[in-house]
Each structure stands twice: as structure tokens, then as C-alpha cells.
């Protein structure tokens, strides 16, 4: 079983025929392969390496459980999906090269990363390190900050006072000295009002 990477993507194009072609392929279950079609493979394991190296994830996404058709509008396709182990950043890059507007966010808590793809640039960060040392960018706090606070509380990594705890439950860093103090204060206020 893979770890599942949560993704949100918005794709837009000025040429409506390109959007229609994408929609047709997606109806056939081909989102990643629309932008980067799979080759004929020589060896038994070639598919694995090609997909990782080209798409950025292990296999084509399952569109069955997404509401992409309902969220799509003229010139644009938007939807949430899960991909195995990683985001399909290679596909985002290819779409951008083909003059698609691409905005995407992704996160995978088990492997402890989150990222965004915007204007042809991919930015991926370690969630725990940047959350605790205060260097997590604003976009990432908006994307995963609430989830991290919940996880830290559930796993008793922080106490009711917002102090960061070590493995023995002792205060490692006092509230206001770790993470983004303003974000932490605002988020923790929701729990302890």
C-alpha cells in the first residue's frame, strides 16, 4: 500500500479545444497520460522507473472518486485527487511547457512534505522541520497548518499551553519560542477559548 499524497490542481488554457481534449482523456481515466503518454516498455520493471522519473508518481491517478467534471468550467479543469507517494510534478511541468496555466498544491503527511506548483515553479518543503523552526512559508501554513496543530495536539507533541514537548512529555520549547508564534497563538485560541 502506498502513502497517498493529497493534491489539488487547477489547469486552464485559452484554447478550448485543448481543454476538451483533456476532458475526453480524463473520461477514459487518463490524466497523467494525457500530458505524458506512456511508451511501450521493454523490460518488466521499466514502467516503474519511467513513471517515477517522468510523472513523479507510481501510477495513473484514479479519477473515479473525484468530482472533476462538476468543478470544471469553460477553459478550466479543477479537482482534488490522491496520487501514490508523491505529486505528479512532472505532469505539472509538462502542462506548463504546453502553455497551460497550472496551479497545484499537495501534501503527504506520512512522508512529511507539502508543496505547491505555480507559474512553472515547484516548491516542496519538509512540514515538521519548517513548522517547528518557524520557517514554514505563509502558503504552507494556510495549506497544512491547521492539520499540523491537530496532529501535534492528538499526538501530545504540544501541551494545552502550546508548549512543544519532547518524547518524555517535558517542555522542549515554550509557546512563542517555536514555530510561527502568531499562527500558533491564533490556532491554539480555537482550542482553548
N, C-alpha and C positions, 0 to 999 in steps of 0.2 A: 504494500500500500504506500503510495506516495504521500508526502506532505502536500497539502493543497494551498496554492498561492491564490489569494483573492485579488481580482482585477476589476477595474472599471476602465472602459475605453470609450472615447468619442472620436469618430472618424468622419471627416467631411471632405467634400470635393465639389468644385464648381461645375464639373461635367457630370450631369445627372445620369448619363449612360454608364459611367464608371460605378456610380452608386448602385444602379440597378443590377449591374453585373455582379457586384459584391453580394447583394441581397440574394440573387439567384444561387450563387455558390453556397451561401450560408444556409439556404433552404435544403441544400444537398449535404449539409454538415461540413462544409469546407470554409473555414475562416482563415486559418493559418496558411493552408494550401492555396487559397485564392491569391495571396501575395507572393508566396514562395512555394510553388508546386514541388512535390517530392519527385526525385529522379527514380529511374529503375535501379534497384540495388543489386550489387554483385554478390556480396557475402551476407551471411545470416545476421551478423551484428551491424552491418553498415547503416541500417535505418536509425539505430540508436544514436550513433555518433553524428550522422547528418542532421537529425532533428535538434540535438543539443547545440551543435555548432552553428546551425542556420536559424532555426526558430528561437532557440533559447529555452525550450522545454521539451519534455519527453514525448508527448504525443498531441495530436489534434485535440482541440477542446470539444467538449460535449455541449452542443447548443440546445439540447433537449430541455434543459431545466432553466433556460434563460428567457427573458421576455424581450428579446432584442427587437422583434417586429413591432411590439407595442411602443417601445421607446424610440423608434426611428421616425424621422420626419424627412421632409424634402431636402435632399442634399446631405443628409447626416444619418449615421447609424451609431447609436449609443447603447451600451449594455454592460452588465456585470457578469462575470464568469469566473470559474476556477480553472487554473492550469496546474499540471503536475510539477512540483518542486520549484518552479521559477516562473517569472513573467515571460511572455514571448517577445522580448525586446527586439530580437532580430526582425520580427514581422513589423513591429512599430517603425523600425529604422527603414525597412524597405518601403513601407507605405509612405513615409515621409519623402523618400527619394522619388517616389512616383507622384509627387505633388498633392498628396492627401494632407489635410490638416489632422494631426494626431495629438490627442491629449489622453494620457493614461496615468492611473495610479495603481499601485499594487502593494501587497504586504503578505508576509508569511511568518507568522509568529513562532512556529516550531524551529525555523532556521534563523529567526531573529533579524529579519531585514524588512525594509519598506522602501518604496521608491516612486518616482514619477518620471514620465517621459513627456516632454513638452518642447515644441519648436525644434525637433530633431535632436534634442539632448536628453540623455538618460542620467538620472541622479539616483543612486541607491545608497542607503546608509544602514548601519547596524542600529537597531532600535534600542537595546538595553544600554549600550555604552553612551550613545548620544543623549538618551533620555536622562540618565543619571548624572552625566557631567555637565548638562545644561547646553550642549552644543546642537541639540536637535533643532533643525530649522522650523520656522513657523508652519510651513506647508505640512511637514510631517506631524507636528503637534496636532494640527487640525485633522489629519488623516487617521492617526492611531493613538493620540494622547489619551483620550477617554478610555480606550481599551486597555492601555498600559496601566493607568491608575486602577482600573477594576482588577486587572491581573495582579498588581502589586498588593492590593488590599486582600484579595482572595487567597493569595499565597503567603500572606503575612510578611511581605518584604518591606512594607511600611506599616507603622502603627497608627492608631487613631489620631495622633498628633501630627501625622505627616512626616515623622522621622524615618529615615532609611535604616533598615535593620540588617545585621549580619546573619550568618547561618544559625547562630545560637540565640537569636532574638534580641541581641543587645544593639543599642543605638550605634550605628556606624557613622551617620551624618545627621545632624539636626535639621529639622524642617527649615527651609530658607537657605540652606548651605549646599543643597544638591539639586540637580535638575534646573528647570526654569521656575524660579520662585513664584512669579506672577501666575503662571499656568497652574502650578501645583496648588497654590492658595485658592484660586478660583474653582478648580476641580474638586478639591477636598471640601470646600464650603458646601457643595451639594450633598455631601455625605454626613456632615457633622453640624448642620444648622440647628 
